[in-house]
Amino acid sequence: MLAHEVLLSFSIHPCQVDHGPWRADSAGQSNHFVLITAASSSVGIAAIEIARAEGTISIATTRTSQKKAELLTLGADYVIATE
């Protein structure tokens, strides 16, 4: 589970894209997080796949808890359901 302090540090801005570097450290461990809003959309799923390929920890958001299992199966590390 993510620490409460980590979750509070994120601001959710729909449609905002950050093209910053997504890289793992020399030990292969990611020290970067990406917050993917509307993660069950086609663009959100693509973002999950890119984050996974780059070794970045993904935090996916979706409206319903029914989509949580699907997003985890698709590779999201964490899922936040707002309803």
C-alpha positions in Angstrom: 0.0 0.0 0.0 1.2 3.5 -0.7 1.9 5.8 2.2 -0.7 8.4 2.9 1.9 11.2 2.4 2.7 10.0 -1.1 -0.9 10.1 -2.2 -1.4 13.6 -0.9 1.6 14.8 -3.0 -0.3 14.2 -6.3 -2.5 16.8 -8.0 -4.9 15.3 -10.5 -5.1 17.3 -13.7 -7.1 15.5 -16.5 -5.4 15.5 -19.9 -2.1 16.7 -18.5 0.9 14.9 -20.0 4.4 15.0 -18.5 7.1 14.0 -20.9 9.7 13.8 -18.2 12.1 10.8 -18.0 10.7 7.5 -16.8 13.8 5.4 -15.9 14.8 2.8 -13.4 17.9 3.3 -11.3 21.1 1.2 -11.7 19.7 -1.6 -9.5 16.6 -1.8 -11.8 14.3 -0.3 -9.3 12.1 2.5 -10.3 12.2 5.7 -8.3 9.6 7.4 -10.4 5.8 7.4 -10.2 3.2 8.3 -12.7 -0.4 9.1 -12.0 -2.7 8.0 -14.8 -6.2 9.6 -14.7 -9.1 7.9 -16.5 -6.9 4.9 -16.7 -9.5 2.6 -18.2 -9.6 4.6 -21.4 -7.6 3.6 -24.4 -5.0 6.3 -23.7 -4.9 5.4 -20.1 -4.3 1.7 -20.9 -1.5 2.7 -23.3 0.1 4.9 -20.5 0.0 1.9 -18.1 1.8 -0.2 -20.8 4.4 2.5 -21.3 5.0 3.0 -17.6 5.4 -0.8 -17.1 7.8 -1.1 -20.1 9.9 1.8 -18.6 10.0 0.4 -15.1 7.9 3.3 -13.7 5.5 2.7 -10.9 2.0 3.4 -12.1 -0.9 4.7 -10.0 -4.1 4.4 -12.1 -7.4 6.2 -11.3 -10.8 5.2 -12.4 -14.4 6.1 -11.3 -15.6 2.6 -10.3 -14.1 -0.1 -8.2 -15.4 -2.7 -10.8 -12.6 -1.7 -13.1 -9.9 -2.1 -10.5 -9.1 -5.8 -11.2 -8.9 -5.2 -14.9 -6.4 -2.3 -14.5 -4.3 -4.4 -12.2 -4.3 -7.2 -14.7 -3.3 -4.8 -17.4 -0.2 -3.8 -15.4 -1.1 -0.9 -13.1 0.8 -1.1 -9.8 -1.9 0.7 -7.8 -5.5 1.6 -8.6 -7.6 4.3 -6.9 -11.3 4.1 -7.5 -13.2 7.3 -6.8 -16.6 5.7 -6.3 
